[in-house]
Amino acid sequence: MKKNKMKLMAIGCALTFAVAVTGCSKQSSTKETAVVETESKTSEVTVNEAVKPEHASGTTAMAPSGVSGTSESEGDVSEENFCISGPVLSVENGQITMDNQSGNSYAGEVVLTVSSDTTTIVDGEQGLPVDMSEIKVGDTIYAYIGPAMTMSLPPQTNAEFIVCKVSADAKAPEYVKVKSMEENKDESWTLVSDAGTTYQIAADCPIQPYLTRQIVKLIDVVDGSRVLIWSDAQNQAQKLILFNE
């Protein structure tokens, strides 16, 4: 009897210990699960927080000049250079700041870097050279720029060619690179610019070289030539100036 009682007490203790161990195991497992879930949620929030600011403030690189928000209605737009125009805001230290109102490239203030070695400036009436000092605040200029432009504000770019002193009621001459120059049966010519603009040129259209005494003719205008073209609203050429390569 006494032995049976001792056995029952031993079995009871064993059961109590087993229940206690099982409970602890479950509690530990629950805590581990909670920790894992908490760590998982924390990691997810961290990733989202890292992504959201970048997404919200996503910096958009400025498109190469003429790619975004461009128009070919003014000037000759090509992959190499295109025209922006507007009033001059300041002229100082080899730079011209202008208000670009052309619809080509960046609208608003643009800083043009002008160099006597790489920038040609001409007047819009005769095509004669003009010194940068002759350009005044308020003058409207037509600047041909390359595809590169800084992301600063205002953006800066190099000016290859500038036309100034254009009458308010006149169409500015256009500085173009020739894609093709074909003679027609009636001895007139058809010039297509690198940008795809077509000009009709009469057989007797005046043409002259830039700053040389050479005698040039329409036949001297070939693929790749650079010319300054005065034309009417229908792109009928009135005068050409041929630039040396």
C-alpha positions as CSV (number, residue, x, y, z in Angstrom):
1,M,0.0,0.0,0.0
2,K,2.8,2.3,1.0
3,K,4.7,1.4,-2.1
4,N,1.7,2.2,-4.4
5,K,1.3,5.5,-2.7
6,M,5.0,6.4,-3.4
7,K,4.6,5.4,-7.1
8,L,1.6,7.6,-7.5
9,M,3.4,10.5,-5.9
10,A,6.4,10.0,-8.3
11,I,4.1,9.8,-11.3
12,G,2.3,13.0,-10.2
13,C,5.6,14.9,-9.9
14,A,6.7,13.7,-13.3
15,L,3.5,14.9,-14.9
16,T,3.8,18.3,-13.2
17,F,7.4,18.7,-14.5
18,A,6.3,17.7,-18.0
19,V,3.5,20.2,-18.0
20,A,5.9,22.9,-16.8
21,V,8.5,22.2,-19.4
22,T,5.8,22.1,-22.2
23,G,4.5,25.5,-21.0
24,C,7.9,27.0,-20.9
25,S,8.7,25.6,-24.4
26,K,5.5,27.1,-25.8
27,Q,6.1,30.5,-24.1
28,S,9.7,30.5,-25.5
29,S,8.5,29.6,-28.9
30,T,5.9,32.4,-28.8
31,K,8.5,34.9,-27.7
32,E,10.8,33.8,-30.5
33,T,8.0,34.0,-33.1
34,A,7.1,37.5,-31.8
35,V,10.8,38.6,-32.0
36,V,11.1,37.2,-35.6
37,E,7.8,38.9,-36.6
38,T,8.9,42.2,-35.0
39,E,12.3,42.1,-36.7
40,S,10.6,41.3,-40.0
41,K,8.3,44.2,-39.7
42,T,11.1,46.5,-38.6
43,S,13.1,45.5,-41.6
44,E,10.2,46.1,-44.0
45,V,9.5,49.6,-42.6
46,T,13.2,50.5,-42.9
47,V,13.3,49.5,-46.6
48,N,10.1,51.4,-47.3
49,E,11.4,54.5,-45.5
50,A,14.6,54.3,-47.5
51,V,12.7,54.0,-50.8
52,K,10.0,56.5,-50.3
53,P,12.2,59.6,-49.9
54,E,14.2,58.7,-53.0
55,H,11.0,58.1,-54.9
56,A,9.4,61.3,-53.7
57,S,12.4,63.5,-54.5
58,G,13.5,61.6,-57.6
59,T,16.0,63.9,-59.3
60,T,15.2,64.2,-63.0
61,A,18.3,64.9,-65.1
62,M,17.8,67.6,-67.6
63,A,17.3,66.3,-71.0
64,P,19.9,67.1,-73.6
65,S,19.1,70.5,-75.1
66,G,16.3,70.2,-77.6
67,V,15.1,66.8,-76.5
68,S,12.4,67.7,-73.9
69,G,9.8,70.3,-74.6
70,T,11.3,71.3,-77.9
71,S,9.9,72.9,-81.0
72,E,11.2,73.3,-84.5
73,S,9.0,76.4,-85.2
74,E,11.9,78.7,-84.5
75,G,15.5,78.2,-85.7
76,D,17.0,75.1,-87.1
77,V,16.9,72.3,-84.6
78,S,19.3,69.4,-85.1
79,E,21.2,66.8,-83.0
80,E,24.3,69.0,-83.2
81,N,22.9,72.5,-82.3
82,F,19.6,74.3,-82.2
83,C,18.3,77.8,-81.6
84,I,17.0,79.4,-78.5
85,S,15.9,83.0,-78.5
86,G,14.8,85.8,-76.2
87,P,15.8,89.1,-74.5
88,V,19.2,89.6,-72.9
89,L,19.2,89.9,-69.1
90,S,22.9,90.6,-68.6
91,V,26.3,90.6,-70.3
92,E,29.4,90.2,-68.2
93,N,32.6,88.2,-67.8
94,G,32.3,86.3,-71.1
95,Q,28.7,85.3,-70.4
96,I,25.3,86.3,-71.7
97,T,22.3,85.6,-69.5
98,M,19.1,85.5,-71.6
99,D,15.4,84.7,-71.0
100,N,14.8,81.7,-73.4
101,Q,11.3,82.2,-74.8
102,S,11.8,80.0,-77.9
103,G,10.1,76.9,-76.7
104,N,13.3,74.9,-77.3
105,S,15.1,73.4,-74.4
106,Y,15.0,75.0,-70.9
107,A,12.5,77.9,-70.6
108,G,13.6,80.9,-68.6
109,E,17.1,82.1,-67.7
110,V,19.9,80.4,-69.5
111,V,23.6,81.4,-69.2
112,L,25.5,81.4,-72.5
113,T,29.3,81.0,-72.3
114,V,30.8,83.0,-75.2
115,S,34.4,82.6,-76.4
116,S,36.1,84.5,-79.2
117,D,37.7,81.2,-80.3
118,T,34.5,79.1,-80.5
119,T,31.6,81.5,-80.8
120,T,30.6,83.5,-83.9
121,I,28.4,86.6,-83.4
122,V,26.8,88.3,-86.4
123,D,24.2,91.0,-87.0
124,G,20.9,89.8,-88.4
125,E,20.9,92.3,-91.3
126,Q,24.2,91.9,-93.1
127,G,25.8,88.9,-91.4
128,L,28.8,91.0,-90.3
129,P,30.7,90.1,-87.2
130,V,29.6,91.7,-83.9
131,D,31.6,92.1,-80.7
132,M,30.0,90.8,-77.6
133,S,30.3,94.2,-76.0
134,E,27.8,95.5,-78.6
135,I,25.0,93.3,-77.2
136,K,23.0,95.2,-74.7
137,V,20.4,94.2,-72.0
138,G,17.0,94.0,-73.6
139,D,18.3,93.0,-77.0
140,T,16.7,89.9,-78.6
141,I,19.3,87.4,-79.6
142,Y,19.1,84.0,-81.4
143,A,21.7,81.6,-79.9
144,Y,22.7,78.3,-81.4
145,I,23.8,76.0,-78.7
146,G,25.1,72.4,-78.4
147,P,23.3,69.5,-76.7
148,A,25.2,69.8,-73.4
149,M,23.8,71.9,-70.6
150,T,24.6,72.0,-66.9
151,M,22.0,71.1,-64.3
152,S,22.7,74.2,-62.3
153,L,20.1,76.9,-61.9
154,P,20.1,78.8,-64.2
155,P,21.6,76.2,-66.6
156,Q,24.7,77.0,-68.5
157,T,25.7,76.1,-72.0
158,N,28.2,77.1,-74.7
159,A,27.1,79.3,-77.5
160,E,28.4,78.3,-81.0
161,F,26.6,81.0,-83.0
162,I,24.7,84.1,-82.1
163,V,22.5,86.3,-84.3
164,C,21.7,89.8,-82.9
165,K,20.4,93.1,-84.1
166,V,17.4,91.6,-85.9
167,S,14.5,94.0,-86.7
168,A,11.4,93.4,-84.6
169,D,9.3,92.8,-87.7
170,A,11.8,90.6,-89.5
171,K,12.5,86.9,-89.6
172,A,15.9,86.2,-88.2
173,P,18.4,84.5,-90.5
174,E,18.9,80.8,-89.7
175,Y,22.3,79.1,-89.1
176,V,22.0,75.6,-90.5
177,K,24.1,72.6,-91.4
178,V,23.4,71.4,-94.9
179,K,22.2,67.8,-95.2
180,S,21.6,68.0,-99.0
181,M,21.8,70.6,-101.8
182,E,20.2,69.5,-105.0
183,E,19.9,71.5,-108.3
184,N,16.5,71.4,-110.0
185,K,15.7,71.4,-113.7
186,D,15.0,75.1,-113.7
187,E,18.4,75.7,-112.2
188,S,17.0,76.6,-108.8
189,W,18.2,74.7,-105.8
190,T,16.6,72.8,-102.9
191,L,18.5,72.8,-99.7
192,V,17.6,70.5,-96.8
193,S,19.1,71.2,-93.4
194,D,20.4,68.6,-91.0
195,A,17.2,69.2,-89.0
196,G,15.0,68.5,-92.0
197,T,13.9,72.0,-92.9
198,T,13.6,72.5,-96.7
199,Y,14.6,75.8,-98.4
200,Q,13.9,76.7,-102.0
201,I,16.7,78.8,-103.5
202,A,16.4,80.7,-106.8
203,A,19.2,80.3,-109.3
204,D,20.1,84.0,-108.9
205,C,19.9,84.0,-105.1
206,P,22.8,86.1,-103.7
207,I,25.5,84.1,-101.9
208,Q,28.8,85.3,-100.3
209,P,31.5,83.9,-98.1
210,Y,32.0,84.8,-94.5
211,L,34.9,87.2,-94.1
212,T,36.8,86.2,-97.2
213,R,37.1,87.6,-100.7
214,Q,36.5,84.3,-102.3
215,I,34.0,84.0,-105.1
216,V,31.4,81.4,-104.1
217,K,28.4,80.1,-106.0
218,L,25.4,78.0,-105.0
219,I,27.2,74.9,-106.4
220,D,29.8,75.4,-103.6
221,V,27.2,74.6,-101.0
222,V,27.6,70.9,-100.4
223,D,26.5,68.3,-97.8
224,G,28.0,69.3,-94.4
225,S,28.4,73.0,-95.3
226,R,27.3,75.6,-92.7
227,V,25.3,78.5,-94.0
228,L,23.4,81.5,-92.7
229,I,20.1,81.7,-94.6
230,W,17.7,84.7,-94.9
231,S,14.3,83.5,-96.0
232,D,10.7,84.4,-96.0
233,A,7.8,82.7,-94.2
234,Q,7.7,80.0,-96.9
235,N,11.4,79.4,-96.6
236,Q,12.2,80.9,-100.0
237,A,15.8,81.9,-99.6
238,Q,16.7,85.6,-100.1
239,K,20.4,85.5,-99.3
240,L,23.1,83.0,-98.1
241,I,26.4,83.3,-96.4
242,L,28.7,80.3,-96.7
243,F,31.1,79.6,-93.8
244,N,34.5,78.0,-94.2
245,E,34.8,74.5,-92.7
